[in-house]
Amino acid sequence: MTRPQSKRKLQNPFEKPSVQISSKAYLRNFGKGKLKFADDALKFYQYSGRLTKKKSLAKLIPLAKIEKVTLVSDELNVTSQGITESFVINDKAFAQFVYLKTNEFLSQPEESKETQIPSTIEAPAKQQLGQTLDVSLSIIDSLFDGLMCLQGRVDWNQITNHVKKCEEDVKKIDKGIFETVNLDFSVLFSAATDRNVESFTKEAYRLLETLHGNFQGIAPEFLKAKNVVTSYYILNDTMLAVVVGDANVEDELTQLSLSLADLSKDIGLNAIEVVNPMNNLLKEKQKDPYAQEARAIFKKQVAAAMAK
C-alpha cells in the first residue's frame, strides 16, 4: 500500500498553535466568517476592512441554550430558543466534532452542564503539569504509532488499539492544567472503524496540533512544557520519516538535533543521549528497538527536569 499524502512534514511545526477549534464557515442570512467551538459556546465571527481586518462576534450560541443539533454533509443546523441557525462548514472533521460534542452535552443531566468547561487556568503546580505533560507525550506516541501503522500492510486492529489508548490517556489529564474538550477522539475512532486512511491522517494531525496548542499560559512552566511537546513531535516525526522512507529524513534528523539543543538550554536535557538511538534508527532503517529507546530516554530526562 502506498503512503497516503499527508501533511506529515511541517517546516514549522505548530507555528501558530491555538487552544480553540475553528473552521471557516457560512452562516445563512449573515455570510462568510469563522465558527469557533470555545469555552461553553459556538461563536461565529465575521471580518471587515480591506487593510486591517476587524473581527466582530456575529452570533453567540451557548451550549446550555441549544435544544437540537443536526449534521447533513457539511451543514450544521443548530436550534436554540426556537430559532435554527444553519452553518455550512468548510472543515467536515470540525463539523462532525461540533455535532458529536454538542449532542454529548445535550445528553447529560441538567445539573452537570454548568460545570463542563472551566475558566482561565492559573499557574499550575509542578506535579500537576508534569503528570499532564507525561500523559500528553503518551498520546503523541499513540497518534504517531497510528500513522506509522498506515504504512505497508495496514493493521487496523492495531490502529484502533492506539486510538483507545489515547482515549484512556486523555482522561488522566488534570483539568486544572487545561480542558480536554478539544481533544475528542471519536472522529479518529470512526475513521479507524471505517478504515479511512485520509480521514484518519487528517484527524491525527489536527489532534497533534490541538494538543500542542493547549500548553498556553503566562506561567514559565507552560513555555517549557510547550517546548518539550514541540521537540517530542519532531522526534516522532523523524521516526515516521524513516518508516515511510522519506528522502529528506537526514534533514529532519538535523532539525531534531537543533530542537533538542535548544531544549538542553531550557531544561538541561542531554541531547546526545536522545540522538544516538535515532542515528541507529536511521542506519538500520527500522523502528524498533531504537524508536522506543529514544522515546524512553527523552521521557526520563524530561520527567527529571520538570520535577526540579
C-alpha positions as CSV (number, residue, x, y, z in Angstrom):
1,M,0.0,0.0,0.0
2,T,1.4,3.4,-0.9
3,R,1.9,6.0,1.7
4,P,-1.1,8.4,2.0
5,Q,-0.4,12.0,1.0
6,S,-0.5,13.9,4.3
7,K,1.0,17.0,5.9
8,R,3.4,14.9,7.9
9,K,6.3,17.2,7.1
10,L,5.7,20.6,8.6
11,Q,8.5,23.1,8.1
12,N,7.5,25.0,11.2
13,P,5.6,22.5,13.4
14,F,2.8,24.2,15.4
15,E,3.9,27.7,14.3
16,K,0.6,29.2,15.3
17,P,-1.0,26.9,17.9
18,S,-4.4,27.6,19.2
19,V,-6.4,26.3,22.1
20,Q,-9.6,26.8,20.2
21,I,-11.1,24.7,17.4
22,S,-12.4,26.6,14.5
23,S,-13.2,26.5,10.8
24,K,-14.2,28.8,8.0
25,A,-18.0,28.7,7.6
26,Y,-21.0,30.3,6.0
27,L,-23.9,31.3,8.2
28,R,-27.2,31.7,6.4
29,N,-28.5,35.3,6.5
30,F,-25.1,36.5,7.7
31,G,-22.5,35.4,5.2
32,K,-18.9,34.1,5.4
33,G,-16.9,34.0,8.6
34,K,-15.3,31.7,11.1
35,L,-17.1,29.3,13.5
36,K,-15.3,28.6,16.8
37,F,-16.1,26.0,19.4
38,A,-14.7,27.6,22.6
39,D,-15.5,27.9,26.2
40,D,-19.1,27.0,26.6
41,A,-20.5,28.2,23.3
42,L,-20.5,28.2,19.5
43,K,-19.1,31.6,18.3
44,F,-19.4,32.9,14.7
45,Y,-17.1,35.7,13.8
46,Q,-17.0,37.9,10.7
47,Y,-14.3,40.1,9.5
48,S,-14.4,43.6,7.8
49,G,-11.9,46.1,6.4
50,R,-9.5,45.8,3.5
51,L,-6.2,46.5,5.1
52,T,-6.8,45.9,8.8
53,K,-9.3,43.1,9.3
54,K,-11.7,43.9,12.2
55,K,-13.2,40.8,13.9
56,S,-16.7,41.1,15.3
57,L,-18.8,38.5,17.0
58,A,-21.9,38.0,14.8
59,K,-23.5,35.1,16.6
60,L,-23.1,33.5,20.0
61,I,-24.9,30.3,20.9
62,P,-24.3,29.0,24.4
63,L,-24.3,25.2,24.7
64,A,-26.7,25.4,27.6
65,K,-29.3,27.0,25.3
66,I,-29.0,24.6,22.4
67,E,-32.1,22.4,22.0
68,K,-31.2,20.4,19.0
69,V,-28.3,19.9,16.5
70,T,-28.2,18.0,13.2
71,L,-25.5,17.5,10.6
72,V,-26.1,16.7,7.0
73,S,-22.9,16.6,5.0
74,D,-21.1,19.9,5.8
75,E,-24.3,21.7,7.0
76,L,-24.7,22.0,10.8
77,N,-28.2,23.1,11.9
78,V,-28.3,24.4,15.5
79,T,-31.6,25.1,17.2
80,S,-31.5,27.4,20.1
81,Q,-34.5,29.1,21.8
82,G,-36.7,28.0,19.0
83,I,-34.5,29.5,16.2
84,T,-32.5,27.3,13.9
85,E,-29.2,28.6,12.5
86,S,-27.6,26.8,9.6
87,F,-23.8,26.8,9.3
88,V,-22.1,25.4,6.1
89,I,-18.7,24.4,7.4
90,N,-15.5,24.1,5.3
91,D,-13.8,21.5,7.5
92,K,-16.0,18.4,7.7
93,A,-14.0,16.9,10.5
94,F,-14.6,20.0,12.6
95,A,-18.3,19.9,11.7
96,Q,-18.5,16.3,12.9
97,F,-16.6,17.2,16.1
98,V,-19.0,20.0,17.0
99,Y,-22.0,17.8,16.2
100,L,-20.7,15.0,18.4
101,K,-19.6,17.2,21.3
102,T,-22.9,19.2,21.3
103,N,-25.0,16.1,21.3
104,E,-22.9,14.7,24.1
105,F,-23.5,17.8,26.1
106,L,-27.3,17.7,25.4
107,S,-27.4,14.1,26.6
108,Q,-26.1,14.9,30.1
109,P,-28.2,15.7,33.2
110,E,-29.0,19.4,33.6
111,E,-27.1,19.7,36.8
112,S,-23.8,18.6,35.2
113,K,-23.9,21.0,32.2
114,E,-23.0,24.1,34.2
115,T,-19.5,22.7,35.1
116,Q,-18.4,21.4,31.7
117,I,-15.7,23.9,30.9
118,P,-13.6,25.6,33.5
119,S,-12.4,29.2,33.4
120,T,-8.9,30.6,32.7
121,I,-6.1,28.5,34.1
122,E,-3.8,29.8,36.7
123,A,-0.2,28.8,37.2
124,P,-0.1,25.0,37.8
125,A,1.7,23.1,40.4
126,K,4.8,21.3,39.1
127,Q,3.4,17.9,39.9
128,Q,0.2,18.5,38.0
129,L,1.9,19.9,35.0
130,G,4.5,17.1,35.0
131,Q,1.8,14.5,35.1
132,T,-0.2,16.2,32.3
133,L,3.0,16.5,30.2
134,D,3.7,12.8,30.7
135,V,0.2,11.8,29.6
136,S,0.5,14.2,26.6
137,L,3.7,12.6,25.4
138,S,2.0,9.2,25.6
139,I,-0.9,10.5,23.4
140,I,1.7,11.8,20.9
141,D,3.2,8.3,20.8
142,S,-0.1,6.7,20.1
143,L,-1.1,9.1,17.4
144,F,2.2,8.7,15.6
145,D,2.1,4.9,16.1
146,G,-1.2,5.0,14.4
147,L,0.2,7.0,11.5
148,M,3.1,4.6,11.2
149,C,0.7,1.7,11.1
150,L,-0.7,3.1,7.9
151,Q,2.5,2.2,6.0
152,G,2.8,-1.1,4.2
153,R,0.2,-3.6,5.2
154,V,-2.3,-1.7,7.3
155,D,-3.2,-3.3,10.6
156,W,-6.5,-1.5,11.5
157,N,-6.9,-3.5,14.7
158,Q,-3.6,-2.2,16.0
159,I,-4.5,1.3,14.9
160,T,-7.8,1.1,16.8
161,N,-5.9,0.0,19.9
162,H,-3.7,3.1,19.6
163,V,-6.9,5.3,19.5
164,K,-8.3,3.5,22.5
165,K,-5.0,4.2,24.3
166,C,-5.5,7.9,23.5
167,E,-9.0,7.8,24.9
168,E,-7.8,6.3,28.1
169,D,-4.8,8.7,28.4
170,V,-6.8,11.9,27.9
171,K,-8.9,11.0,31.0
172,K,-5.8,11.4,33.1
173,I,-5.1,15.0,32.1
174,D,-5.5,17.3,35.0
175,K,-8.4,19.7,34.1
176,G,-6.6,22.3,36.2
177,I,-3.9,22.5,33.5
178,F,-6.2,22.7,30.5
179,E,-9.6,21.5,29.4
180,T,-9.7,18.5,27.1
181,V,-13.0,19.3,25.3
182,N,-11.0,19.9,22.1
183,L,-9.2,16.5,22.5
184,D,-12.1,14.3,21.4
185,F,-11.0,11.1,19.7
186,S,-14.5,10.0,18.4
187,V,-13.8,11.2,14.9
188,L,-10.4,9.4,14.9
189,F,-12.1,6.3,16.1
190,S,-14.7,6.5,13.4
191,A,-12.0,6.9,10.8
192,A,-10.2,3.8,12.1
193,T,-13.5,1.8,12.2
194,D,-14.3,2.9,8.6
195,R,-10.7,2.2,7.6
196,N,-10.5,5.6,6.0
197,V,-6.8,6.4,5.6
198,E,-7.3,10.0,4.5
199,S,-9.7,10.9,7.4
200,F,-7.5,9.2,10.0
201,T,-4.4,11.0,8.8
202,K,-6.1,14.4,8.8
203,E,-7.7,14.0,12.2
204,A,-4.5,12.6,13.8
205,Y,-2.6,15.8,12.7
206,R,-5.4,18.0,13.9
207,L,-5.2,16.4,17.4
208,L,-1.5,16.7,17.5
209,E,-1.7,20.4,16.8
210,T,-4.5,20.9,19.2
211,L,-2.6,19.1,22.0
212,H,0.4,21.3,21.5
213,G,-1.8,24.4,21.4
214,N,-3.3,23.5,24.8
215,F,0.0,24.3,26.5
216,Q,-0.7,28.0,26.8
217,G,-0.4,30.3,29.7
218,I,1.6,33.1,31.4
219,A,3.5,30.8,33.7
220,P,7.1,30.0,32.6
221,E,6.4,26.3,33.2
222,F,3.9,26.3,30.3
223,L,6.5,27.6,27.9
224,K,8.9,24.8,28.9
225,A,6.2,22.2,28.6
226,K,5.3,23.5,25.1
227,N,8.9,23.4,24.0
228,V,9.1,19.8,25.3
229,V,6.0,18.8,23.3
230,T,7.4,20.5,20.1
231,S,10.7,18.6,20.4
232,Y,8.8,15.3,21.0
233,Y,6.7,15.9,18.0
234,I,9.8,16.4,15.8
235,L,11.3,13.2,17.4
236,N,8.3,11.2,16.4
237,D,8.0,12.9,13.1
238,T,11.6,11.8,12.3
239,M,10.7,8.2,13.2
240,L,7.8,8.4,10.8
241,A,10.1,9.8,8.1
242,V,12.3,6.7,8.5
243,V,9.3,4.3,8.3
244,V,7.9,5.9,5.1
245,G,11.4,6.2,3.5
246,D,11.3,10.0,3.2
247,A,14.2,11.2,1.1
248,N,14.7,14.2,3.4
249,V,15.0,12.2,6.6
250,E,18.6,13.3,7.3
251,D,17.4,16.9,7.2
252,E,14.7,16.1,9.7
253,L,17.3,14.5,12.0
254,T,19.2,17.7,11.8
255,Q,16.1,19.6,12.7
256,L,15.6,17.3,15.7
257,S,19.2,17.8,16.9
258,L,18.7,21.6,16.8
259,S,15.4,21.4,18.7
260,L,17.0,19.1,21.3
261,A,19.9,21.5,21.6
262,D,17.5,24.3,22.4
263,L,15.7,22.1,24.9
264,S,19.1,21.3,26.5
265,K,19.5,25.0,27.3
266,D,15.9,25.3,28.5
267,I,15.6,22.3,30.9
268,G,19.1,20.6,30.8
269,L,18.2,17.7,28.5
270,N,21.1,15.6,27.3
271,A,20.5,15.8,23.5
272,I,23.3,13.3,22.6
273,E,21.6,10.5,24.6
274,V,18.4,11.0,22.6
275,V,20.1,11.5,19.2
276,N,22.2,8.4,19.4
277,P,19.4,5.8,19.1
278,M,17.9,8.0,16.4
279,N,21.1,7.7,14.4
280,N,20.9,3.9,14.8
281,L,17.3,4.1,13.7
282,L,18.4,5.9,10.5
283,K,21.3,3.5,9.9
284,E,19.3,0.3,10.4
285,K,16.1,1.6,8.7
286,Q,13.8,0.0,11.2
287,K,11.7,1.5,14.0
288,D,12.4,-1.0,16.9
289,P,14.1,-1.1,19.2
290,Y,15.7,2.3,18.6
291,A,12.5,4.3,18.5
292,Q,11.3,3.0,21.9
293,E,14.8,3.6,23.3
294,A,14.8,7.3,22.1
295,R,11.3,7.8,23.5
296,A,12.2,6.3,26.9
297,I,15.4,8.4,27.2
298,F,13.6,11.6,26.3
299,K,10.7,11.0,28.7
300,K,13.0,10.0,31.6
301,Q,15.1,13.2,31.2
302,V,12.0,15.4,30.8
303,A,10.4,13.9,34.0
304,A,13.6,14.6,36.0
305,A,13.9,18.1,34.7
306,M,10.3,19.1,35.2
307,A,10.4,17.7,38.8
308,K,13.2,20.1,39.8
